[in-house]
Each structure stands twice: as structure tokens, then as C-alpha cells.
Amino acid sequence: MAEVLKVLTCLLIMLFQKRGSLRDFALLLYDSVVVQHRDTLKLAVPSLIYTLQNNLQYIAISNLPAATFQVTYQLKILTTAVFSVLMLQKSLSRLQWVSLVLLFAGVAIVQVEQEGGRKETSVVGESQNYAKGLVAVVVSCLSSGFAGVYFEKILKGSAASVWMRNVQLGIFGTLLGLLGLWWNDGAAIAEKGFLFGYTPLVWAVIFNQAFGGLLVAVVVKYADNILKGFATSFSIVVSTVTSVYLFGFHVDLLFTLGAGLVIGAVYMYSLPRAPAAPSAPSSSASSSSSSVSHSRNHMGDSRDPEADPFLPKHLGKEKGC
């Protein structure tokens, strides 16, 4: 249902962009999805991984305290950075490498604190399996990093909008979700109906899952990584405070230290790189500029924002993102 809502929302946005012209809207869909079917099929891989990742998140949050999940899930920054270096040959600044080390240290501290304190507190319920939740969130971070980098690689040099890409992703996500639905709950759905058990709280989770993903895409396009880092840090704080009041979550010095390191690491990783110093010899300026431009294109450090509408137009100033 989250994938269906996401697809419907993106279709409405594209229809609005076409000023309500159904003919232009239909031609755009036909050309992007059917005519360029090879391009569409490329998104089957990230769609499969995203579907797996979404289900793993449900498993993780069912077996971990909300605050612990929120902190640990930031490991996706580390996995995304590693896959970016391996798959896109990106270079990271020294500050970014330091922030990744701090991120890993912060998550490790939180996990050690939770492992040592969960036997003494009632943070994890009797029905929760901490090890199962931890494995689920780690695998989810790995899948998130790979799928995100793979998606970026597909988007490079593409003129398709972020809304069209989400429609293409959503088509495969819906089909894969229906397949999993039939496999796991086919008999129950046949007996009780598709919407059995859809309480207002369930609908709230579905809307959050659907529109939260689209909101991230909008943030990436129209805001910057620093604001996104602040939002992530704020979400960790909100999750921790809410968990204290709703679930009796215990915040001690170690958890505060670990969460603080993670928040600091997220902010540091989001900082833009310092501008490179201009080369001294003026005679070789033209050839040097050409060489640097070719090198950056090869290394994946510079992108044409007009050629890739998914990425922010000011990305040239933030090559460390």
C-alpha cells in the first residue's frame, strides 16, 4: 500500500507538471516506461533491494528500542560511503573519513550499552529478540547503501525526473510486494479480505512510509546535506525523548555519548568540502582545467544538475555529499 500511494502521488505531481494535459501525461508515461523499457528494467534491482530493506526495517523496529534503532540505522551513511568509493570511484575528504570513524564508534558504544543494560532494564520486551533486530538493521543498512549508490549510478546522465523514477521503482515495488503478500498471507487475505487489520495506526505507518521517502527526495533536490544532517540529528533526539515517555527507555551516560558521536558524525559528513586552491602556472591553466574536468567526470565528483534533476543544483559546491 505504501508503494501504491507513492506511485499515485508521483503520477498526480507529473500530471500537474503537464498542466492537466492527459495526452501529454500519457505520452510521457508511455515513452518513459514502455518505449524505454530497458531503462525501466534497470530499476528492478534497486526496487527489489528497497522492498527487502523496508521489510527488514519493520523486523528491526519490532525487536529494538526506537532510539537504538534510529541511532544504529545511521550506519547506512557508512555503507553508502563505502559503496560510493567502490562503485562510483568517489573520493572522500579527510573530514568525511573522520566522521565515518566517529559514526562507527558512536553506534558501537550504543550497542555495547544496550547489550549490557538490556538484562537489567525493561527496555526490550519479552517478545523482542535483540540479536534478530540488530542483524535486521545491519543488513538493512547494507542494502540501503548499495541500492542508493546503484540508483545514483542509474540517474547519472538521465533526463528522467525524480517523480518518474519513483513511479518506475513503485511499479516493481508493488509487484514484488504483492508477490510477498500472496506467499506469506494469501490464505488469510482470501478469508478475511485485503484491508483486514488496517487500523488508523497502520494507515499512519503506511502514509509515513510512502510520503517520507518522497520527502527525502525533495530535501535532496531543493535543500542541502547540512539541513538533511540537522533533520537526521533532530529525529534521533525526538525518537529518544519519545521513547523515554512512551516505552520507559532508559538514557544513561554511554547512550548519550554514543548518540552524541553519531549526531556529530552526521553533521561533519554533511559539511561541504573546502574549495581547491587555484593552480599557480597561468600558461597551463587551460589544459589543467580540461584535465581536472575530465578527471572529476571520471571519478564521479562533478555532475550537471540540469542533466540530473534528482540532484540539487548546488551540488557543485558540496562535492563531499
Secondary structure, 3 states (H helix, E strand, C coil): CHHHHHHHHHHHHHHHHCCCCHHHHHHHHHHHHHHCHHHHHCCHHHHHHHHHHHHHHHHHHHHCCHHHHHHHCCHHHHHHHHHHHHHHCCCCCHHHHHHHHHHHHHHHHHHHHHHHHCCCCCCCCCCCCHHHHHHHHHHHHHHHHHHHHHHHHHHCCCCCCHHHHHHHHHHHHHHHHHHHHHHHHHHHHHHHCCCCCCCHHHHHHHHHHHHHHHHHHHHHHHCCHHHHHHHHHHHHHHHHHHHHHHHCCCCCHHHHHHHHHHHHHHHHHHCCCCCCCCCCCCCCHHHHHHHHHHHHHHHCCCCCCCCCCCCCCCHHHCCCC
